[in-house]
Amino acid sequence: MIDKHLDWANKQFGETDLGDPRRTARLVKLASTLANEPGKPLVNITQSPADMEGAYRFIRNEHIDAS
């Protein structure tokens, strides 16, 4: 099931230009994680404290504009 969500996230966001390929990789990983556990809090679905911190850093990143 995770592969299905990762494939979906790659198709949706894998070509996104966020100025750094690591940001794109984080977006894909975050989207896949959220799609795998819809409706659950991020803190409950990340696999490690490092993943949770990476997700929050991505969300707070001043170089990323959602518009």
PDB file as gemmi writes it, atoms N, CA and C in Angstrom:
CRYST1    1.000    1.000    1.000  90.00  90.00  90.00 P 1                      
ATOM      1  N   MET A   1       0.815  -1.192   0.000  1.00  0.00           N  
ATOM      2  CA  MET A   1       0.000   0.000   0.000  1.00  0.00           C  
ATOM      3  C   MET A   1       0.861   1.259   0.000  1.00  0.00           C  
ATOM      4  N   ILE A   2       1.958   1.251   0.729  1.00  0.00           N  
ATOM      5  CA  ILE A   2       2.841   2.411   0.776  1.00  0.00           C  
ATOM      6  C   ILE A   2       3.392   2.709  -0.616  1.00  0.00           C  
ATOM      7  N   ASP A   3       3.735   1.663  -1.385  1.00  0.00           N  
ATOM      8  CA  ASP A   3       4.253   1.875  -2.734  1.00  0.00           C  
ATOM      9  C   ASP A   3       3.243   2.612  -3.594  1.00  0.00           C  
ATOM     10  N   LYS A   4       1.962   2.298  -3.427  1.00  0.00           N  
ATOM     11  CA  LYS A   4       0.910   2.971  -4.185  1.00  0.00           C  
ATOM     12  C   LYS A   4       0.906   4.466  -3.865  1.00  0.00           C  
ATOM     13  N   HIS A   5       1.029   4.807  -2.593  1.00  0.00           N  
ATOM     14  CA  HIS A   5       1.035   6.211  -2.193  1.00  0.00           C  
ATOM     15  C   HIS A   5       2.317   6.909  -2.634  1.00  0.00           C  
ATOM     16  N   LEU A   6       3.422   6.211  -2.582  1.00  0.00           N  
ATOM     17  CA  LEU A   6       4.686   6.796  -3.029  1.00  0.00           C  
ATOM     18  C   LEU A   6       4.660   7.026  -4.538  1.00  0.00           C  
ATOM     19  N   ASP A   7       4.128   6.083  -5.286  1.00  0.00           N  
ATOM     20  CA  ASP A   7       3.987   6.266  -6.740  1.00  0.00           C  
ATOM     21  C   ASP A   7       3.112   7.471  -7.045  1.00  0.00           C  
ATOM     22  N   TRP A   8       1.993   7.581  -6.334  1.00  0.00           N  
ATOM     23  CA  TRP A   8       1.093   8.720  -6.526  1.00  0.00           C  
ATOM     24  C   TRP A   8       1.819  10.037  -6.224  1.00  0.00           C  
ATOM     25  N   ALA A   9       2.520  10.093  -5.099  1.00  0.00           N  
ATOM     26  CA  ALA A   9       3.218  11.315  -4.700  1.00  0.00           C  
ATOM     27  C   ALA A   9       4.297  11.685  -5.711  1.00  0.00           C  
ATOM     28  N   ASN A  10       5.007  10.686  -6.225  1.00  0.00           N  
ATOM     29  CA  ASN A  10       6.029  10.956  -7.248  1.00  0.00           C  
ATOM     30  C   ASN A  10       5.410  11.530  -8.511  1.00  0.00           C  
ATOM     31  N   LYS A  11       4.282  10.981  -8.921  1.00  0.00           N  
ATOM     32  CA  LYS A  11       3.606  11.487 -10.125  1.00  0.00           C  
ATOM     33  C   LYS A  11       3.099  12.906  -9.911  1.00  0.00           C  
ATOM     34  N   GLN A  12       2.585  13.196  -8.735  1.00  0.00           N  
ATOM     35  CA  GLN A  12       2.022  14.512  -8.456  1.00  0.00           C  
ATOM     36  C   GLN A  12       3.079  15.577  -8.213  1.00  0.00           C  
ATOM     37  N   PHE A  13       4.129  15.223  -7.497  1.00  0.00           N  
ATOM     38  CA  PHE A  13       5.065  16.230  -6.995  1.00  0.00           C  
ATOM     39  C   PHE A  13       6.526  16.007  -7.368  1.00  0.00           C  
ATOM     40  N   GLY A  14       6.842  14.893  -8.008  1.00  0.00           N  
ATOM     41  CA  GLY A  14       8.230  14.548  -8.283  1.00  0.00           C  
ATOM     42  C   GLY A  14       8.975  15.509  -9.193  1.00  0.00           C  
ATOM     43  N   GLU A  15       8.266  16.254 -10.013  1.00  0.00           N  
ATOM     44  CA  GLU A  15       8.905  17.209 -10.926  1.00  0.00           C  
ATOM     45  C   GLU A  15       8.823  18.649 -10.413  1.00  0.00           C  
ATOM     46  N   THR A  16       8.346  18.837  -9.206  1.00  0.00           N  
ATOM     47  CA  THR A  16       8.216  20.166  -8.634  1.00  0.00           C  
ATOM     48  C   THR A  16       9.586  20.787  -8.418  1.00  0.00           C  
ATOM     49  N   ASP A  17       9.739  22.030  -8.843  1.00  0.00           N  
ATOM     50  CA  ASP A  17      11.002  22.744  -8.660  1.00  0.00           C  
ATOM     51  C   ASP A  17      10.883  23.647  -7.438  1.00  0.00           C  
ATOM     52  N   LEU A  18      11.470  23.229  -6.359  1.00  0.00           N  
ATOM     53  CA  LEU A  18      11.445  24.003  -5.122  1.00  0.00           C  
ATOM     54  C   LEU A  18      12.796  24.636  -4.823  1.00  0.00           C  
ATOM     55  N   GLY A  19      13.651  24.683  -5.843  1.00  0.00           N  
ATOM     56  CA  GLY A  19      14.951  25.325  -5.682  1.00  0.00           C  
ATOM     57  C   GLY A  19      16.040  24.420  -5.140  1.00  0.00           C  
ATOM     58  N   ASP A  20      15.683  23.247  -4.703  1.00  0.00           N  
ATOM     59  CA  ASP A  20      16.646  22.298  -4.146  1.00  0.00           C  
ATOM     60  C   ASP A  20      16.017  20.911  -4.253  1.00  0.00           C  
ATOM     61  N   PRO A  21      16.708  19.949  -4.852  1.00  0.00           N  
ATOM     62  CA  PRO A  21      16.118  18.612  -5.013  1.00  0.00           C  
ATOM     63  C   PRO A  21      15.755  17.945  -3.682  1.00  0.00           C  
ATOM     64  N   ARG A  22      16.405  18.329  -2.604  1.00  0.00           N  
ATOM     65  CA  ARG A  22      16.062  17.757  -1.297  1.00  0.00           C  
ATOM     66  C   ARG A  22      14.676  18.203  -0.851  1.00  0.00           C  
ATOM     67  N   ARG A  23      14.298  19.426  -1.216  1.00  0.00           N  
ATOM     68  CA  ARG A  23      12.949  19.892  -0.881  1.00  0.00           C  
ATOM     69  C   ARG A  23      11.898  19.093  -1.639  1.00  0.00           C  
ATOM     70  N   THR A  24      12.177  18.831  -2.908  1.00  0.00           N  
ATOM     71  CA  THR A  24      11.241  18.035  -3.706  1.00  0.00           C  
ATOM     72  C   THR A  24      11.114  16.630  -3.122  1.00  0.00           C  
ATOM     73  N   ALA A  25      12.238  16.038  -2.747  1.00  0.00           N  
ATOM     74  CA  ALA A  25      12.207  14.704  -2.145  1.00  0.00           C  
ATOM     75  C   ALA A  25      11.405  14.720  -0.843  1.00  0.00           C  
ATOM     76  N   ARG A  26      11.557  15.766  -0.053  1.00  0.00           N  
ATOM     77  CA  ARG A  26      10.815  15.873   1.206  1.00  0.00           C  
ATOM     78  C   ARG A  26       9.322  16.016   0.927  1.00  0.00           C  
ATOM     79  N   LEU A  27       8.966  16.813  -0.091  1.00  0.00           N  
ATOM     80  CA  LEU A  27       7.563  16.977  -0.466  1.00  0.00           C  
ATOM     81  C   LEU A  27       6.948  15.643  -0.868  1.00  0.00           C  
ATOM     82  N   VAL A  28       7.659  14.877  -1.680  1.00  0.00           N  
ATOM     83  CA  VAL A  28       7.162  13.572  -2.119  1.00  0.00           C  
ATOM     84  C   VAL A  28       6.977  12.649  -0.916  1.00  0.00           C  
ATOM     85  N   LYS A  29       7.962  12.616  -0.043  1.00  0.00           N  
ATOM     86  CA  LYS A  29       7.879  11.746   1.141  1.00  0.00           C  
ATOM     87  C   LYS A  29       6.731  12.176   2.058  1.00  0.00           C  
ATOM     88  N   LEU A  30       6.583  13.479   2.257  1.00  0.00           N  
ATOM     89  CA  LEU A  30       5.517  13.986   3.112  1.00  0.00           C  
ATOM     90  C   LEU A  30       4.148  13.697   2.514  1.00  0.00           C  
ATOM     91  N   ALA A  31       3.989  13.936   1.227  1.00  0.00           N  
ATOM     92  CA  ALA A  31       2.705  13.668   0.563  1.00  0.00           C  
ATOM     93  C   ALA A  31       2.360  12.185   0.632  1.00  0.00           C  
ATOM     94  N   SER A  32       3.343  11.335   0.421  1.00  0.00           N  
ATOM     95  CA  SER A  32       3.120   9.891   0.489  1.00  0.00           C  
ATOM     96  C   SER A  32       2.694   9.467   1.898  1.00  0.00           C  
ATOM     97  N   THR A  33       3.367   9.994   2.895  1.00  0.00           N  
ATOM     98  CA  THR A  33       3.043   9.675   4.287  1.00  0.00           C  
ATOM     99  C   THR A  33       1.626  10.121   4.634  1.00  0.00           C  
ATOM    100  N   LEU A  34       1.272  11.340   4.241  1.00  0.00           N  
ATOM    101  CA  LEU A  34      -0.062  11.862   4.529  1.00  0.00           C  
ATOM    102  C   LEU A  34      -1.142  11.084   3.784  1.00  0.00           C  
ATOM    103  N   ALA A  35      -0.866  10.686   2.547  1.00  0.00           N  
ATOM    104  CA  ALA A  35      -1.838   9.912   1.768  1.00  0.00           C  
ATOM    105  C   ALA A  35      -2.042   8.517   2.351  1.00  0.00           C  
ATOM    106  N   ASN A  36      -1.009   7.979   2.953  1.00  0.00           N  
ATOM    107  CA  ASN A  36      -1.084   6.643   3.534  1.00  0.00           C  
ATOM    108  C   ASN A  36      -1.923   6.620   4.812  1.00  0.00           C  
ATOM    109  N   GLU A  37      -2.001   7.744   5.510  1.00  0.00           N  
ATOM    110  CA  GLU A  37      -2.739   7.832   6.780  1.00  0.00           C  
ATOM    111  C   GLU A  37      -3.603   9.094   6.789  1.00  0.00           C  
ATOM    112  N   PRO A  38      -4.578   9.208   5.889  1.00  0.00           N  
ATOM    113  CA  PRO A  38      -5.365  10.443   5.820  1.00  0.00           C  
ATOM    114  C   PRO A  38      -6.132  10.724   7.106  1.00  0.00           C  
ATOM    115  N   GLY A  39      -6.137  11.999   7.480  1.00  0.00           N  
ATOM    116  CA  GLY A  39      -6.896  12.416   8.651  1.00  0.00           C  
ATOM    117  C   GLY A  39      -6.169  12.285   9.976  1.00  0.00           C  
ATOM    118  N   LYS A  40      -5.016  11.657   9.971  1.00  0.00           N  
ATOM    119  CA  LYS A  40      -4.276  11.494  11.219  1.00  0.00           C  
ATOM    120  C   LYS A  40      -3.273  12.635  11.382  1.00  0.00           C  
ATOM    121  N   PRO A  41      -2.993  13.024  12.616  1.00  0.00           N  
ATOM    122  CA  PRO A  41      -2.010  14.081  12.854  1.00  0.00           C  
ATOM    123  C   PRO A  41      -0.617  13.660  12.390  1.00  0.00           C  
ATOM    124  N   LEU A  42       0.110  14.614  11.872  1.00  0.00           N  
ATOM    125  CA  LEU A  42       1.454  14.354  11.370  1.00  0.00           C  
ATOM    126  C   LEU A  42       2.341  13.700  12.424  1.00  0.00           C  
ATOM    127  N   VAL A  43       2.218  14.144  13.645  1.00  0.00           N  
ATOM    128  CA  VAL A  43       3.044  13.593  14.719  1.00  0.00           C  
ATOM    129  C   VAL A  43       2.787  12.095  14.921  1.00  0.00           C  
ATOM    130  N   ASN A  44       1.600  11.614  14.568  1.00  0.00           N  
ATOM    131  CA  ASN A  44       1.263  10.203  14.751  1.00  0.00           C  
ATOM    132  C   ASN A  44       1.632   9.327  13.563  1.00  0.00           C  
ATOM    133  N   ILE A  45       1.942   9.916  12.416  1.00  0.00           N  
ATOM    134  CA  ILE A  45       2.179   9.090  11.232  1.00  0.00           C  
ATOM    135  C   ILE A  45       3.613   9.112  10.727  1.00  0.00           C  
ATOM    136  N   THR A  46       4.432  10.015  11.237  1.00  0.00           N  
ATOM    137  CA  THR A  46       5.837   9.992  10.835  1.00  0.00           C  
ATOM    138  C   THR A  46       6.515   8.809  11.494  1.00  0.00           C  
ATOM    139  N   GLN A  47       7.511   8.260  10.795  1.00  0.00           N  
ATOM    140  CA  GLN A  47       8.123   7.016  11.264  1.00  0.00           C  
ATOM    141  C   GLN A  47       9.209   7.220  12.309  1.00  0.00           C  
ATOM    142  N   SER A  48       9.706   8.444  12.418  1.00  0.00           N  
ATOM    143  CA  SER A  48      10.753   8.697  13.404  1.00  0.00           C  
ATOM    144  C   SER A  48      10.706  10.171  13.800  1.00  0.00           C  
ATOM    145  N   PRO A  49      11.332  10.506  14.911  1.00  0.00           N  
ATOM    146  CA  PRO A  49      11.413  11.925  15.280  1.00  0.00           C  
ATOM    147  C   PRO A  49      12.115  12.760  14.200  1.00  0.00           C  
ATOM    148  N   ALA A  50      13.093  12.182  13.527  1.00  0.00           N  
ATOM    149  CA  ALA A  50      13.791  12.904  12.456  1.00  0.00           C  
ATOM    150  C   ALA A  50      12.844  13.192  11.291  1.00  0.00           C  
ATOM    151  N   ASP A  51      11.982  12.226  10.943  1.00  0.00           N  
ATOM    152  CA  ASP A  51      10.994  12.452   9.885  1.00  0.00           C  
ATOM    153  C   ASP A  51       9.999  13.540  10.280  1.00  0.00           C  
ATOM    154  N   MET A  52       9.588  13.524  11.529  1.00  0.00           N  
ATOM    155  CA  MET A  52       8.654  14.538  12.000  1.00  0.00           C  
ATOM    156  C   MET A  52       9.296  15.924  11.941  1.00  0.00           C  
ATOM    157  N   GLU A  53      10.516  16.039  12.411  1.00  0.00           N  
ATOM    158  CA  GLU A  53      11.222  17.322  12.375  1.00  0.00           C  
ATOM    159  C   GLU A  53      11.433  17.784  10.935  1.00  0.00           C  
ATOM    160  N   GLY A  54      11.773  16.858  10.046  1.00  0.00           N  
ATOM    161  CA  GLY A  54      11.938  17.201   8.630  1.00  0.00           C  
ATOM    162  C   GLY A  54      10.653  17.709   8.012  1.00  0.00           C  
ATOM    163  N   ALA A  55       9.538  17.110   8.367  1.00  0.00           N  
ATOM    164  CA  ALA A  55       8.235  17.543   7.857  1.00  0.00           C  
ATOM    165  C   ALA A  55       7.912  18.950   8.358  1.00  0.00           C  
ATOM    166  N   TYR A  56       8.132  19.206   9.628  1.00  0.00           N  
ATOM    167  CA  TYR A  56       7.850  20.529  10.170  1.00  0.00           C  
ATOM    168  C   TYR A  56       8.794  21.578   9.598  1.00  0.00           C  
ATOM    169  N   ARG A  57      10.040  21.227   9.384  1.00  0.00           N  
ATOM    170  CA  ARG A  57      10.967  22.176   8.745  1.00  0.00           C  
ATOM    171  C   ARG A  57      10.523  22.489   7.327  1.00  0.00           C  
ATOM    172  N   PHE A  58      10.052  21.482   6.618  1.00  0.00           N  
ATOM    173  CA  PHE A  58       9.559  21.701   5.262  1.00  0.00           C  
ATOM    174  C   PHE A  58       8.367  22.657   5.294  1.00  0.00           C  
ATOM    175  N   ILE A  59       7.434  22.424   6.178  1.00  0.00           N  
ATOM    176  CA  ILE A  59       6.229  23.247   6.263  1.00  0.00           C  
ATOM    177  C   ILE A  59       6.576  24.697   6.612  1.00  0.00           C  
ATOM    178  N   ARG A  60       7.564  24.888   7.474  1.00  0.00           N  
ATOM    179  CA  ARG A  60       7.951  26.235   7.913  1.00  0.00           C  
ATOM    180  C   ARG A  60       8.962  26.907   6.990  1.00  0.00           C  
ATOM    181  N   ASN A  61       9.460  26.223   5.979  1.00  0.00           N  
ATOM    182  CA  ASN A  61      10.538  26.741   5.140  1.00  0.00           C  
ATOM    183  C   ASN A  61      10.116  28.012   4.408  1.00  0.00           C  
ATOM    184  N   GLU A  62      10.847  29.080   4.618  1.00  0.00           N  
ATOM    185  CA  GLU A  62      10.512  30.372   4.009  1.00  0.00           C  
ATOM    186  C   GLU A  62      10.742  30.398   2.499  1.00  0.00           C  
ATOM    187  N   HIS A  63      11.462  29.420   1.972  1.00  0.00           N  
ATOM    188  CA  HIS A  63      11.739  29.368   0.539  1.00  0.00           C  
ATOM    189  C   HIS A  63      10.644  28.636  -0.240  1.00  0.00           C  
ATOM    190  N   ILE A  64       9.646  28.131   0.463  1.00  0.00           N  
ATOM    191  CA  ILE A  64       8.559  27.394  -0.190  1.00  0.00           C  
ATOM    192  C   ILE A  64       7.288  28.215  -0.077  1.00  0.00           C  
ATOM    193  N   ASP A  65       6.682  28.445  -1.230  1.00  0.00           N  
ATOM    194  CA  ASP A  65       5.439  29.219  -1.303  1.00  0.00           C  
ATOM    195  C   ASP A  65       4.363  28.321  -1.888  1.00  0.00           C  
ATOM    196  N   ALA A  66       3.292  28.133  -1.162  1.00  0.00           N  
ATOM    197  CA  ALA A  66       2.229  27.223  -1.597  1.00  0.00           C  
ATOM    198  C   ALA A  66       1.395  27.772  -2.745  1.00  0.00           C  
ATOM    199  N   SER A  67       1.544  29.019  -3.083  1.00  0.00           N  
ATOM    200  CA  SER A  67       0.696  29.589  -4.146  1.00  0.00           C  
ATOM    201  C   SER A  67       1.158  29.283  -5.525  1.00  0.00           C  
TER     202      SER A  67                                                      
END                                                                             
